[in-house]
C-alpha cells in the first residue's frame, strides 16, 4: 500500500511528497489527483550504486514504457545529464560518493530537474528532509515492485503540474514587465474593478481574445479612453473653477 501527502494543487512552495510503503503497511490508499498528461516516452535517470536493485528497477520501468539511463554515482549521473536531460531523476539516498539528498539539491538548484528519492531507510527524519528538498515521491526499496511504476507515474504528473504552473507564472510576469501599457492598464483595472493583479490581467486578456487583438493594443486603448475621460474638466460649485480629474 502507499500513503500520499498531497498539497493543494498549484502551490509549488511546499512540495507534495508521495511515499510508497512496503506491502503490509496500511497508511491509506493512494488516489492521485487529476493531472496533466505525462510526456510521451518519458526519459528517466536512475542513480543507485546497488547494481542488482538498479537492474531490477530498470527492467520494471522499461516494461512500463519508460526510457532510462542508470548511473552508479554522482559523476556518472552528471555525465548522463549533460548528454540528455531527464524528465525525472530517481535518486538513491545512500550513495558511495555523495548523499543522494545532496545530489537532489544540485539537481534542483543547478538544473531544475524534478526528482524522487529511493531508499531502504524508513524513518521520518529522512522522509522530511527529502520533502523539504522538493522530492516528488519517496520510494522504499522494500515496496512491492508492482507499485514502482504507479509511484513514478504519479511523481511525473506532479512534475508536469509544477512545470505548467511555472510557465504560466513566467508568461504572466513577462506580459506585465515587457509591455508598460499592459502593466498600467492592469493597474487601472485593479483600482476600478477592485480585483487583484492576476484577475485584472485575465480580464484584459479575455477582452483581447474576444476582439482577436493583442493585449498591448487593448491596454493602450483602455489607457487612451481613460486619458480622454480625465481631460474633461469638471467644475464643481465652490471650488473656484478648478478642474478635477474624473
C-alpha positions in Angstrom: 0.0 0.0 0.0 1.1 3.6 -0.4 0.4 6.7 1.6 0.3 10.1 -0.1 0.6 13.5 1.5 -0.7 15.9 -1.2 -0.5 19.7 -1.0 -3.1 21.9 -2.6 -2.7 21.9 -6.5 -0.8 24.8 -7.8 1.2 25.6 -4.6 4.9 24.9 -5.6 6.4 26.3 -2.4 5.5 23.2 -0.4 6.3 20.0 -2.4 3.7 17.2 -2.5 5.5 14.1 -1.3 4.3 10.7 -2.4 5.6 8.0 -0.2 5.4 4.4 -1.3 5.4 1.9 1.6 6.3 -1.8 1.7 3.4 -4.1 1.3 1.6 -4.7 4.6 1.9 -1.1 5.9 -1.6 0.3 5.8 -1.5 4.1 5.9 -4.2 4.6 3.4 -4.9 4.1 -0.3 -3.4 6.3 -3.0 -5.7 8.4 -5.0 -3.6 10.5 -7.4 -5.3 13.9 -8.1 -6.3 14.9 -11.7 -3.2 15.8 -13.5 -2.0 16.8 -17.0 -0.8 14.0 -19.3 2.8 13.0 -18.7 5.2 13.3 -21.7 5.2 10.5 -24.3 8.0 8.1 -23.8 9.3 9.8 -20.7 13.1 9.6 -20.0 14.3 8.7 -16.5 17.7 8.8 -14.8 18.1 6.2 -12.1 21.0 6.8 -9.7 21.8 3.9 -7.5 25.1 2.2 -6.5 23.4 -1.2 -5.9 23.7 -2.8 -9.3 21.3 -5.7 -8.6 18.5 -3.4 -7.4 19.2 -0.8 -10.1 18.9 -3.5 -12.8 15.7 -4.8 -11.4 14.1 -1.4 -11.2 15.3 -0.5 -14.7 13.7 -3.7 -16.1 10.4 -3.0 -14.4 10.3 0.6 -15.6 11.3 -0.3 -19.2 8.4 -2.8 -19.2 6.2 0.1 -18.2 7.2 2.1 -21.3 9.9 4.3 -19.8 13.2 5.1 -21.4 16.0 5.4 -18.8 19.7 5.5 -18.0 21.2 4.0 -14.9 24.1 5.8 -13.1 26.0 4.2 -10.2 27.1 7.5 -8.7 27.1 11.3 -8.9 29.8 11.6 -11.5 28.0 9.2 -13.9 24.7 11.0 -13.2 26.1 14.4 -14.1 27.6 12.9 -17.3 24.3 11.4 -18.2 22.5 14.7 -17.6 25.0 16.5 -19.8 24.2 14.1 -22.6 20.4 14.2 -22.1 18.2 16.0 -19.7 15.9 13.5 -17.9 12.2 14.2 -17.3 12.6 12.8 -13.8 15.6 11.6 -11.7 15.2 8.7 -9.2 17.9 9.1 -6.6 19.1 6.6 -4.0 19.7 8.4 -0.7 22.8 6.3 0.2 25.5 6.7 -2.5 29.2 6.0 -2.1 30.4 9.3 -3.4 27.8 11.7 -2.1 24.5 11.7 -0.3 21.6 11.4 -2.7 20.0 14.3 -0.8 23.0 16.5 -1.7 22.7 15.4 -5.4 19.0 16.2 -5.2 19.8 19.7 -4.1 22.2 20.1 -7.0 19.6 18.9 -9.5 17.0 21.3 -8.1 19.3 24.4 -7.9 21.6 23.9 -10.9 19.4 22.0 -13.4 15.8 22.4 -12.2 15.3 18.7 -12.8 12.4 17.1 -10.9 13.4 14.2 -8.7 12.1 11.5 -6.4 14.0 9.6 -3.7 14.8 5.9 -3.5 15.9 4.3 -0.3 15.9 1.4 2.1 15.6 3.8 5.0 12.2 4.2 6.5 12.5 7.0 9.1 10.5 10.2 9.4 13.6 12.5 9.5 14.9 11.2 6.2 11.4 11.5 4.6 11.1 15.0 5.9 14.5 16.0 4.5 13.5 14.7 1.1 10.2 16.6 1.3 12.0 19.8 2.3 14.2 19.5 -0.8 11.2 19.2 -3.1 11.1 15.4 -3.7 8.0 14.4 -5.6 8.0 10.9 -4.1 9.8 8.7 -1.6 10.0 5.0 -2.8 11.1 2.4 -0.3 13.1 -0.4 -1.9 11.1 -3.0 0.1 7.9 -1.8 -1.7 6.2 -4.4 -3.9 7.6 -4.0 -7.5 4.0 -3.6 -8.8 3.8 -0.2 -7.1 7.0 1.2 -8.6 5.5 2.3 -11.9 2.5 3.9 -10.2 4.8 5.8 -7.9 7.0 7.0 -10.8 4.0 8.0 -13.0 2.4 9.9 -10.2 5.6 11.8 -9.5 5.9 12.7 -13.2 2.3 14.0 -13.1 3.3 16.3 -10.2 6.4 17.4 -12.2 4.2 18.3 -15.2 1.8 20.3 -13.0 4.7 22.3 -11.5 6.2 22.9 -14.9 2.9 24.2 -16.3 2.4 26.4 -13.2 6.0 27.9 -13.6 5.4 28.5 -17.4 2.1 30.2 -16.6 3.6 32.5 -14.0 6.5 33.3 -16.2 4.2 34.3 -19.1 2.2 36.4 -16.7 5.2 38.2 -15.3 6.7 38.7 -18.8 3.5 40.2 -20.2 3.4 42.7 -17.4 7.0 43.8 -17.4 7.6 43.6 -21.1 4.7 45.9 -22.0 4.4 49.1 -20.0 0.9 49.8 -21.4 -0.3 46.4 -20.3 1.1 46.9 -16.8 -0.5 50.3 -16.5 -3.9 49.0 -17.8 -3.8 46.2 -15.3 -3.3 48.8 -12.5 -6.3 50.8 -13.7 -8.5 47.7 -13.8 -7.3 46.7 -10.3 -8.4 50.1 -8.9 -11.6 50.4 -10.9 -12.8 46.8 -10.7 -11.5 46.1 -7.2 -9.7 42.9 -8.3 -6.2 41.6 -7.7 -3.3 41.8 -10.3 -3.9 38.4 -11.9 -7.6 38.9 -12.1 -7.1 42.2 -13.8 -4.7 40.7 -16.3 -7.1 37.9 -17.1 -9.9 40.5 -17.7 -7.6 42.3 -20.2 -6.6 39.1 -21.9 -10.2 37.9 -22.2 -11.1 41.2 -23.9 -8.2 40.8 -26.3 -9.2 37.3 -27.2 -12.8 38.2 -27.7 -11.8 41.0 -30.1 -8.9 39.0 -31.6 -6.4 41.6 -30.8 -3.1 41.8 -29.0 -3.2 42.5 -25.3 -1.0 45.5 -25.7 -3.4 47.1 -28.2 -6.4 46.6 -25.9 -4.3 48.0 -23.0 -3.3 51.1 -25.0 -7.0 51.7 -26.0 -8.1 51.5 -22.4 -5.4 54.0 -21.3 -6.3 56.3 -24.2 -10.0 56.2 -23.1 -9.1 57.0 -19.6 -6.9 59.9 -20.7 -9.8 61.3 -22.7 -12.1 60.9 -19.7 -9.7 62.7 -17.4 -9.4 65.5 -19.9 -12.9 66.5 -19.2 -12.7 69.2 -16.6 -15.5 69.1 -14.0 -16.1 72.4 -12.3 -17.8 71.9 -9.0 -19.7 74.8 -7.3 -17.4 76.4 -4.8 -14.1 75.0 -6.0 -13.1 78.2 -7.7 -13.4 76.7 -11.2 -10.5 74.3 -10.6 -10.7 71.3 -12.9 -10.9 67.9 -11.2 -9.8 64.6 -12.7 -12.6 62.1 -13.0 
